[in-house]
Every structure is written in structure tokens, then in C-alpha cells.
Amino acid sequence: MKYGYLFLGIMLCISCQKNNTPTPDPIPLPAGMYFPAIGSSNWQTISADSLGWHTAALPDLYNYLQQKHSKAFIILKSGKIVTEQYFGSFTQDSLWYWASAGKTLTGLLVGIAQQEGYLNINETTSKHLGTGWTSLPPAKEQLITIRNQLNMTTGLDDGVSNSDCTDPDCLQYKADAGSRWAYHNAPYTLLGKVVAQATGSSFSNYFQQKIRDKIGMNGFWLTVDGYNNVYYSNARCMARYGLLLLNKGTWNNSTAVLADTAYFNQQVNSSQTINPSYGYLTWLNGKAKHMLPQTQFLFNGAIIPNAPADMYCALGKNDQKVYVVPSQELVVIRMGESADESLFSVTGFDNELWLQLKNIIGY
């Protein structure tokens, strides 16, 4: 895929208005959680046998993952590694793109910027990008807030010829902000510019200082196709971030990467009423209805019926996955090529995978 091909080249040079938001339910902070040390490759493990899991089914899971073009797969239980699998030539040190799974990184970083007083998500986007950042009439442009960018309700037309394009000519009116949900990359991408303008730091530097280095990740942001800002890291760093999400933005029970628990709860709960299965750049399981990218149809049921209802997740093109299950204290990550023909964030692979995990874990 294009992210992968571009990455092979760069690796030669690089190493390692209206607020209809429902009131979110608080998520309890897990107790007795393990955190891998920063700057160390050591990571405690726990056996699937000791957890009472159906280990006889693990070989079938690994075969399935390999058949579905996976490169890396990790399960954490209470922070400890239950299984860590790599396929083909991919290794623990190999780097891979997150695609839209990286949206949650931006969502959390916006919360940190708000916490530090640089912005407020209820402010208009124009306050930070200036007027004319879209092709909309000024009155319509002024309706768009940072919150709308976070929950995909800007009202900008996602049906333009290039929905990744952030140029004003590409940002066209479809509906008033807050009245229509549509999965649209361009308004999300511009959150990076909002954060940079608000903080006076580059987006990548601010991310490195506030999230990456605080939890011991590696990786970097790379602009592809002239617009998309895509994160690359190894699989363990993706798992570290999943562990941060499981712990509500706190690392090692002492480092509050995001101390604003109200914002975090909003990120991992329904952020608007149009698509209840979407928070702030985060997909939510267990809701009565859901919408999907490139459609305005409201489907009945959860996005991943076989997965635990309280799961929230970061989902990216070609099946890049970060699944977080608070009730089970689980983090599951998958990197790789597309499992099937579908290239979107939510795919049939999600439900197939969780059917196997349900059989193994027994939740």
C-alpha cells in the first residue's frame, strides 16, 4: 500500500455552537496495573494458562492472523504481555504506519493543549487558523469549532474529489456544523495546525514532549500525499499507547499525561447524538446504532458485536488496530496489510478476530 511503499524509502534516511454532547459515564481507573519502564526493552509477561484462557485455540488464532496478512499482534492483560507475535520478516523493532488509528493520538493531544490553556475545544477553528481556511461563507465557517473537528461534525463536504485535501477550495459546505456526521480526513488533519498555532510549537514536537517521551514510545509523524499526517512506530509502542488509553491518560499511576479526566471521558464516550459509536477521534463499541465511513446510513447494533460492549478503539486503514477493553483490562493491537479487500477503518476483520478472541478469553 502507499504508506508502506513510502515508508520503505524514508527508512533509508530515518531511524528510530450547538453542543449536543451526551454526558459521558466515568470509566474506573484500573488497579494493580503494570507499566513497562521507559527506555527499556524489558516487559513483564503473563501466561494465557495462568489466566484460564483456552490456550488450545491460540495456534488457530496465529494461523488466522498470518493468513490475514498481519505483521504484528500483541495482547496485554493488566499491562503485561500475554502474547506477542510477529509474521514474516517483521520484528519487534520494525516500524509500521498507524493510518487513522493515529487519530486518537491527535485527539488526546488536543485535550492536553486544552488542559494547558492553549485552546478550548468550544472555540471556533477560525480563531486559530484565521478566516478563509475553508471556502464557506464567513457566517458558516464561524459555526465550526474544534469540537466539531474532533467528533467529525464540521458539516464540510466529504464527497469532494479528494477528501484528504486541506486547501480551502477542497473544504466546501454540505451542512451546518453539528448537524451532520461524516468521516472526513481533512478537518481532522487540520487539528495538527490548530495545535501548532495555539501552542507555538510544531505539532510533532508538542506530541513528542507531551505524549511520546512520557510513555517511552518511539516513532515519528510523516506527511504523505501532501496532506495526511501519518504516525509510524513499532508494535510495542502502539501497545504502550493502548495501555495509556486503558489507564485514562495516566502512566505508571503517577504521570498524568492527560489529567483532565472529564475530557478523556468525553473522548471515549459518545461525543454527539448523530453517530453514538464515535467519540473524539475514537471508535466506540456496544452502542445501539452506528455509522461508517463513506455512508450516511445509520446501522443498528454495535460496530463489533463479538467484542466486549465497553471496548473503545483506534482503527486505521488496512486494519491497523488498537483495541482497549476496560472491563477485561485488555489492550490488543494489530499491524499489517489489509486483511481483506476493504480498506476502511471498520472492517469485517474486526468481528472475525473478536470471535476468536472471545473463544480464547471466555468473556
Helices and strands as residue ranges (DSSP letters): H 2-10, G 55-57, H 58-67, E 70-77, E 80-86, E 96-97, G 99-102, H 103-115, H 126-129, H 138-141, H 146-151, G 168-170, H 185-199, H 203-207, I 208-212, H 213-215, E 220-224, E 228-233, H 235-246, E 250-251, E 255-256, H 261-267, E 283-284, E 289-290, E 299-300, E 312-316, E 320-325, G 326-328, E 330-336, H 348-361
